[in-house]
Amino acid sequence: MPELPDVEGFRQVLLDCGSRRSVTDIEVRDAGVLRGVTEKRLRKELKGKRLGKAWRHGKWLFVPTDGDPTLVFHFGMTGSLRCCAQEEPIEAHDRIVRALDGTRNLCYRDQRKLQGVQLADDDAVDRILDGLGPDARAVSREEFLELLSGRRGAVKSALMDQSVIAGLGNLLCDEILWRARVAPRNPARNLDEKTLRRIHAAMGRVLTTSVRDGRVPPRRSWLTGRWDDSEPTCPRCGDSLRSSRSAGRRTVWCPQCQA
């Protein structure tokens, strides 16, 4: 599932491929990824328009145009962006293809189509942002403590709640909590200030590395690098990792390291 580092990578794709380039054509190969906009309106609003500098908040990606609407992406579970030469073949899950200045294609690819693409005016962009907490890369330690202190529910659920902190997903949360030595089911309101500071510091380190890699890296020295092992063991202590469901998602943790 695309999380903050993936979406930051997609932002870079847009900057490298589409920034200040004009949309010369749009092919909607599957309207199932359109949200609140028809294929006809999408083409009308974007064709001939120049794409501005893309920006991200949490898992959302916003692309201003030199017209009124902002092009908005949410990648759901399987979405991505790729930039390619126009002579390259279009692949099966490329749902929308935008031709840019007659030389490149920007493709929105999504297998499961759980989210998608929309157009938003300034008010609609504000409504999206109003439902989100601060971006995980920008939240200060003091703000983080205020957001998590006294919060009901498990700490992993709180971290994954996009209205609390925007951008963290399942893999990131498991990695952050493992590094901070905090069990994912611990109630957030039971964590003292020292522990919350440790989680915030771990979040910063994990995001820095993951953004540089454009994903949560599958390193063997990371908990998430052991996720798919048939019998996963902790990279730190060698104990067997446990797996269960938390916040509706698979959760992996080390019972020895994470109290």
N, C-alpha and C positions, 0 to 999 in steps of 0.2 A: 504494500500500500504506500503510495507516495506520501512522504512526510515533509517537514520543513526543508531538509537538505535536498530532497529530490526536486521540490518546487523551486528552490533557489537555483538549482541546475537548469530547470526549464526556463527560468528567467534569463539565464545566461544564453541559452539557445536563442531566445527572442532577441536579445541584445546583439548577438553575433550575426543572426540571420535576417531579422526583420526591422531593427530599429532604423527609423527614418526612410524606410523603403515603402513604396506605394503598392497597394494590393491591386493587381491587374486582373485577377479572376478568382472566383471562389467556387469550389465544387463540394457540395454537401452529399456525401456518399451514403450517409445514414442519418436521417433527421432525428433519430432516437437520442442523440447527444445534445440536441438543442433544448434550451430551457427558457421558456417565455418569449421566444422569438421564432418567427417562421424563416424558412430558407429564403423566401423572396425578400423579406425585410433585411436579413443578414447581408445578402448580396447588395441590396440597395444602399444600405448604410455604410458598407465597407469598401465596395469597389471604387477604385480611384483615390481612396484615402491613404494618407501616410500614417504608418504606425509610429507612435511615440515611444518614449523610454518606459519599459515595463517595470513595475514595482510589485512587491509581494507583501502580504500580511498573513502570517500563519501559513495555512495551506492554500490560500487564495492568491491568484495571479491576476494583475490588472494591467491592461494595455491601453493607454489613452490613444485617441486618434485625432487627426486635425479637423474632424467633425465633432458633433456633440457627444455621441455615446462612447463609453469605455467598453472595450472587449474584456470579458471576465471569464477566467478559467477556474474550474474546480475539478481535480483529477480523480476524485472518488477512490476506488480500490485499485484501478488498473490503468488510469489515464497517463499520457505522456505527450511530449512535444518532440518532434525531430525536424531537422532542417536538412534538405537534400537538393541536389541538382535536379532540374525539371526532367531530365532524361532518365533519371532513376525510376524503377518500377514502383507503383503504389502497392502497399501491402494490404492484406485482408482486413486488418482492424484500423486502418487509416480512415476515420469517419468524416473528417473535414480536411480539404486540401486548399491552401491559399497560395496562389502564384504571386510572387513578389518581383516586381520590376523585370519580369520576363526571363529571369535567370534561375531563381530558386523557388522551391516549394516549402511551405511550412505546414506540417501535417500534425493534426490532433489525432492521436491513436488511443483507442480505448476498447478493451475486449468486453468488459461487463456493462459499461454504459450506466453506471450508478449516479454519476453527476454529469458535468458537461460544460457547455459553452453558452454564455448569454451576453446580451448587450445591456448596459446600465447607464442611466444618466447620473448626474451628481447625487441626487437624492437617493437613488437606488444603491449607489456605492456606499453612501453614508449608512443606509439601513443594514447592509452587510456588515460593515465595520462595527456598528453599534451592538451587534450580537456576538462580537468576539472580544476576548480579553487581549491584553498587550501581547505583542509578538515575543515569542520565547527568546529570541536573540537580543531583544532590546530591554527586557524586564530587569530592573535593578534588583539588588539583593533586598533592599528595604521594601520595595513593592512586592517582591516574591513572598517575603515573610508575612506581609499584610494579607495577601491573597490566600495563603494556605493556612494561616493560624486560625484555629477554631473551626475549620471547615468540616462539615459532616462527611462521613463516608471514608472509604479507603484512600490512601495517599495516591495510589496509581489512578484511581477514578478521577481524583481531583486534577492530577496532571494532564490527563487525557481530555478533560472537559474544555472544549474550545472557547467557552464563554469565560473561563478562568484564565487560561494561558493558551494562546493560539500557536499551533504548529507542531505540537508533540503528538506522536502516535504510539502505536503499540511497541514497536521495536525500540524507539528512543526511550520510552518510559522504563522498559525492562533494563536497558543498559544503564540509564542514569541511576536507578534505584540500586542496581547491583554495585555500581561504583561507590555509591554513598553508603552501602551496607545497611539498607533499609528494606524490610520485607514489604512487598507490594500491598498486602492486605492490612497493614498497620493503619489505624484510624489517623487521618491527617491532624485532627485536633489534639491527639495525644503526643505529637512530636514537639520536642522542645526547640528552642531557638537555635541551639548548636547543631541539631540534626537538620533543621531546615536550611541552615547556612551550608551544610555539607551537600545537601541535595542541589542547591542553587549552584555551587561551585562545580559539581559533577555535570550538571546540565550545560554549563558554559564550555567545559572541556569537550564533552561529547559532541556538542553542536559545532564547535570550531573544526574538529577533525572531520565530522560528517559532511559539513558544507564544503570543505575542501575537496572531499571525494565525490560529492554530488549524490551521496546516498549514505545509509548506515552501513559502514564497511563490514564485510564478512570476515573480519580478522579473527584468527584463532585465539588471540589474546583478549578478545572481547567476549562477553557473555553471548551476544547475538551472533557471534561467529560459530557458536556451538548449538544453536537453535535446532538445526535440522539433523543433528547426529542421532543415530538410533538409540544410543545410550549416552546422552550428553553429560559431560563432567565440567565442573567449575574451573575456569582458567586460572583462578587464584589459589584455591585450596585443594583441588582435585576431587572433591566430594561430588557425589551424583547430584545433578540438577533435578529439580522437581517441576512439574508442569500441571497447571490447572486452568480454570476459567476465572477471569477477573475482569470486571467492567465489560462483560460480554465478549471478551477476547481471550485467546490463549495467552497465558502468562507463564514465564519461565523464571525461576529464581533459585538461589543456593540457600538451603536451610542452615548450612553451617556459617556462611558469611553474613547473611541478612537476617538479623534478629527482629 
